[in-house]
Amino acid sequence: MNHLFKTASVAALVAATSTTSALAQEVTLRFQHFVSPNSGSPMYFMEPWAKKIEEESEGRIKIEIYPLMQLGGKAPDQYDLIRDGAIDGGWVIPGYQPGRFPEAEALELPFVTEKSGELASIAAWNFTQQHLMDDFKDVHVLAAHMHGEGLVHKKGTPVETVEDFKGLKLRAPTRTSTLLLEKLGATPVGMPVPAFPEALAKGVLDGGVITYEMAPSLKLDELTDSHTDINGHQSFYNLYFIWAMNKAKYDSLPDDLKAVIDNNSGLMASEWAGAAYDQGDEDGVKVMVASGNPITVISKDETDKIKALGDEVIADWIIEMDGKGYDGAKLVADARSDMAAALNQHPWIDTYGASYHVIEK
């Protein structure tokens, strides 16, 4: 009986020690992105997100954020770096690998999303739950989001008509933006954001499409001379992002630390990431205004012409997707439906972009 009592006591002590050790576990997670730490997304989402998790875990989770691909690789590599465990997590633009995640392109088609990154990100999360989780099964998706307004930054005089696009060599971030620029008569050059400033400085490009949020960190107030947005509240183009974590690393966490991560994931994190882009746009447009460069909003009539070309891009994309075995029309309809639902459910969120605030109000 004494032997049994001692054995039970030792077992209880080991179990208690194990439990205490698990509760005290400290984890350092290394996340990576490919932009300046001074741009909107890192300042208003990534860094505060990491701090919030550290606080809610009472210091047991430490998240280190590495900008500008400091842990290695190039921006298009991010998904694979996370999947393979080279980094614990980070920011991914699926469109940087054309053809790999085709369903995600539905959100990036012309004029499908609002200029509000926050609203577009609500739609992005919901669309991701409907259609994309199988595509991203190799990683643990923490958030899915969009930026806000996409616009043209250009050397020389501003773009004001469809005709003005003809012959311009413009940086394009994704396949869908390339398709629209081709319809407009421009020569799109596929390029991740880190390569854009050097291409401008060397004269390889006349300009490119990108947000206001990224403009200051890329020095577009110096490298370009004009900034042009389209009329109305829908974005000329958009970009889909995921904020993701290595699946094995997430699975290795004790349940209470998983709960901390989970409480800062999903719709709330997606909306937060979109709102961060909106704040970054507000900051960026002020820098562009201060530069003295002309900021132009294309007229409604010319915007309608661009929208008609955008409709052609969408029709072509649906046919292409159908040929690959997807239901292209349903993907577009669901993307639009999710966007409309976000707009209807959150009518207090301003649908207009940063240039609207500065120029037209």
Salt bridges, closest charged atoms under 4 A:
GLU56 OE2 - LYS52 NZ 2.69
ASP80 OD1 - ARG83 NH1 3.27
ASP80 OD1 - ARG100 NH2 2.93
ASP84 OD1 - ARG83 NE 2.80
GLU105 OE1 - ARG175 NH2 2.80
GLU114 OE1 - HIS233 ND1 2.57
GLU198 OE2 - LYS202 NZ 2.69
ASP229 OD2 - LYS115 NZ 2.97
ASP256 OD2 - ARG60 NH1 2.54
GLU282 OE2 - HIS357 NE2 3.35
GLU302 OE2 - LYS305 NZ 2.86
ASP304 OD2 - LYS300 NZ 3.09
GLU312 OE1 - LYS183 NZ 3.15
ASP316 OD2 - LYS183 NZ 3.23
GLU320 OE2 - ARG175 NH1 3.17
GLU320 OE2 - LYS324 NZ 3.24
ASP334 OD2 - HIS131 NE2 2.76
ASP334 OD2 - LYS330 NZ 3.01
ASP350 OD2 - HIS357 NE2 3.30
ASP350 OD2 - LYS361 NZ 3.33
